[in-house]
Amino acid sequence: MDLILVNIIDGLVTGLLLFMLSAGLTLIFSMMGVLNFAHASFYMLGAYFAYQISIALGFWMGLLLAPLIVGVMGAGVERYGLRRVHQYGHVPELIFTFGLALLIEELVQFVWGKNQLPYSVPDVLNFTAFSIAGNSIPAYKIFMIFISIAIFIGLLYILTRTRVGMIIQAALSYPRTVEALGHNVPLIFMGVFGVGTALAGVAGVIAGPVLGTFPGMAFVLGSIVFVTIVIGGLGSLWGALVASLLIGWITTFAKSYNIEMADILNGIGIGTPENLDENLFRDFWTITSPQIADILPYILMVLILIFRPSGLFGKRHS
Amino acid sequence: MTDQITTDPTKPSQRMRAGSMTLTFGPWIVAAVLLAVLPFIFTNNSSITIMNQMWITVIFALAYNMLLGQGGMLSFGHAVYAGVGGFACMHIMNASDFFAALPLPVLPVFGGLFGMGLAIIVGSFSTRSAGTVFAMISLGVGELIAACSVIIVAFFGGEEGVSGDRTYAMPFFGTEFLQQIEVYYLISGWVLISAALMYLWSRTPVGRMSNAVRDNPERAEFLGYSARWVRFYSFVASGFFAGVAGGLFAINYEILTEENLNTTSSGIILLVTFLGGVGFFFGPIIGAIAFTLLQTVLSLQTELWAFYAGTLFVATVMFFPGGLAGLMMMHVPVFRLGKARVLIRPYLKTLLPALIGILGLSALVEMVFHVRHAAYGDDEMTLFWTTFNSHDILPWVIAIGVTAVALGITRATAPALREAWNDANTAGGSA
């Protein structure tokens, strides 16, 4: 029971982190209709910038400045890269962001090298908040949860309660009409792209110390973020939230409980074949849940795409 | 219903003009002669190794372009089909009794069949729609199978992969494929056969419909074709040829690992194909040759070759979405008008400084990299056959100066080139 509580907290941290990335990505998708493959690269840039700033000015300035820089870079990418490629169609746009992801990874290796950086949790937050039956919960995890929830509430407030949010929502559905009303729609698009990448930057800043700041960090999280927004339904903010939490919990629980495939199959009445070592499916029988924890999201995504292509909360069939 | 318009195939004017099935033989004969002669020009072993890799990439890229260029389907997991075909061939190599009765040149067919089998399974659900959904499914399936390679050790061999020995095959007219050059001719033969087959495929009604579905699926449906099945056939055929490429990889390297399946390989083949140009059949061939050269030659010179390749890729997407093939084909009208001469001087004036500027930029990049990452005290670096101290001010001044001047000249002469280009593309005129 205690372990379940610990896992719930761990899964929540992972899920909220995923949500910070997927929220920006899903906003960008519903706006421009293009999946930004480089989104996780901005997350990585956030961590690297924050590390560089934290050396000189400390962790908190990093948390403040790094997302701003990342956001400006994201806006620049939209203005000078994506907008140019947009005229060629959707597939070149996808390919462009894919190439950008490759390029940013190489760039990061170029500037900071291939090794993991010693970016660590600030001393203020480096203590045990409380412990559940001997499992200590670090204060930094609680801090991550609070930051993510604060960002989610802020985002929801801006999108649904303010004038700017109203214009953005209108621009998502009827860009032509909004433009005719005198709003600068390309500017709105650029702004949303910048804010989305800045959110990814925030996620990078707070995840860097825990998950490690290394050139592969974008690749590790990148494809999971796509999986998240596809499962949640492309363009749906609530879907992104639900799918992020779902994936966070599924992977955490699968990792901490060792369930063997043989047990499941025996449970539904299929007997283990004799002399398993000779059997063609021997690896299938001995699969354990921690082994497949990292690919469970992909299985889930393929199943969702087959049976409900619009995702859990998606409205339209793209 | 008598006023219904029908086509009458007996009347020449109403005969459906599908792509003609006749093949112009010229380019193919040239290619065959070139393939046969190349090992006599580049005789050393390393260049034959490079060429082997090149031709395998050519087949794979052509197969990939059946999806991306001809069918408009963007796949992020196509290495899986090549990989599975290769692994299957590896297992056939290790099944000694069966392999001893099989001539080696036939082996890639089995690779192709396995790649096709997997493509049939995956394609049955992934080809229902093109665009983003297809791309996402391909990514998901790709990641799934790549991850399975560590879990399902019986087939994928886990971390160390599966290795075999090609020489146990039945001798093929006395050849046992002990030497690299014999493998070279095997691969060359397969390149010719598969390229010709893929070209013929693009001329069949299915290949033509694949283009139609790419451009306007709705209209193709109104014509009575199921867009989904057209996509499915292209997908399966592409899986077959990817599997053939995988089988050739197995023969050439005699080992397959997880690396042949993962997303990085899938990304590289996308890069190769797009660099070459997706709009023309021969685009991927150029892309494969250029990329393999870039990879093998440049990686000997600099650690940063992947950075340059990435830059080149992004620049291609942004400025030349037609790729290298598109750039070449842009000049066809100029030659038709007989005005190629008008372009020579402006080209020299602009492209030469541009080339120097780009080399200067890359020199600066290399110097920054050296200053940042070389071991402490190691100030010597060699660049363009000159050795100098990277911490001195003089090399920096020279590099920055040369780059700035060269790029300045490029900028200054660019308008003249644009004018010459417009002039060359107009019939008649002042020339």
Interface residues (C-beta under 8 A of the other chain):
Chain A: L35 G81 R84 V85 Y88 H90 V91 P92 L94 I95 F96 F98 G99 L100 L102 L103 E106 L107 Q109 F110 V111 G113 S223 F226 V227 V230 L234 L280 R282 D283 F284 I287 Q291 I292 D294 I295 Y298 I299 M301 V302 L305 I306 P309 S318
Chain B: L68 G72 L74 F76 F125 R128 S129 G131 T132 V133 A135 M136 I137 L139 G140 V141 E143 L144 A147 C148 I151 I152 V153 A154 T263 G267 L270 L271 F274 L304 A306 F307 G310 T311 F313 V314 V317 M318 P321 V365 F369 R372 H373
